[in-house]
Amino acid sequence: MEIKVLGTGCAKCRATVELIERVAREAGREVSVVKIEDLRRIAGYGVMSTPAVVVGEKVVHKGSVPAPDEVLGWLA
Amino acid sequence: MSAEVEAPRPSHPAPWPHLAVLAAVAAWFWLYGRLPAISEALTALIPVERHSHTGEALAFFFYDVPKVLMLLALIVFAMGVVRSFFSPERTRALLAGRREGVGNVLAALLGVVTPFCSCSAVPLFIGLVSAGVPLGVTFSFLIAAPMVNEVALVMLFGLVGPVVALTYFSFGLAVAILAGWVIGRLHLEGWLQDWVRDIATGASAPEEAGGAPLSMVERYRLGVEALREIMGRVWLWILLGIAMGALIHGYVPEDLMVRIMGADAWWSVPAAVVLGIPMYTNAAGVIPIVEALLGKGAALGTVLAFMMSVIALSLPEMIILRQVLTLRLIAVFIGVVGSGILAVGFLFNLLF
């Protein structure tokens, strides 16, 4: 599955990518995390605060580094 | 904010989180009340004459630093909880279609309470403009959000005093409201980057993401998160700022400071504004310096202007905004906000 992380390269965005990759590894799931830094595409998702997470073209989280439990929920 | 994420919640929340918060706040007040005694005791442990220069510096370090950190911790937590009631989406809904004038005032006030981080200034900007929030109103928000924040206010309150803190709060808001209003009057929508204008003209009504309202426990958690995040980011700046302040206290001769930053040196206000633009630190770093400058006889207006300029007109933020604004618009932004800050500086040098 593919998870997109929207963000312009701030520390929290990197932390979000790392967190998702780590949680996926620990859960033994195959996930490709795609980082989207292009503002036009970020704006296209209607997101107003970053980092935001998109799963299956749906914005599931925004504005902060998600909690590991939340990430597990998206992987299910 | 994770407002949209469904999480299982107990139907009957346990009372212990409320009690824990209550206990923490009570402990805070207990400790805060004893801070002067504790700091004197600590200073007394060190074999230095209490009224010598070093003694004073140590007392400052053992009293003012913990005092400011404690105040900051309390307020940042409280604001974290308050902010959980606001979100950029909600702010957008409140501002969309709002007339200029009222809109500017509301935007500046919302700028104080809406969660904001300069790294998401651009998505926020686009989100506001594309929902039909007038450009000037958007600017009022963008100016107030970084400038009038709880970290600045608490540090001013703790290190300089309540009057200056209140002054900064009201005039910071005034600059944000007026500068945004002026930018709105100039009708510069055409000076946005093309792609932003395209989004703006295809204005889509923002769909409000639903989701269950947060529980109070969830809000406490957000408060603690804000505490961890902001304190983690700010402590180094505070130490650096205090070190700089101490250097100024110790080594900068008073007559020099009065000469270059006193009320009689009219050019010191514009110089302070210009000097502030490339300087990038946050409120936490500037305010100890501000306190030291004031102690050395710098004029209040000059110092306020310096502080506002450092915080509101920062080069890194311009570079971020460059992605959505043309250089012309950025120049107008700097010009208008800079003039507002200048006016505040001159006004205060005149009054005090």
Interface residues (C-beta under 8 A of the other chain):
Chain A: G7 T8 G9 C10 K12 C13 L39 R40 I42 A43 G46 V47 M48 S49 T50 V59 V60 H61 K62 G63 S64 P66 A67 D69 E70 G73
Chain B: M1 S2 E4 V5 A7 S87 P88 E89 R92 P115 C117 C119 S120 V122 P123 L124 I126 G127 L128 S130 W195 I199 S204 P206 E207 A209 E225 I320 Q323 V324
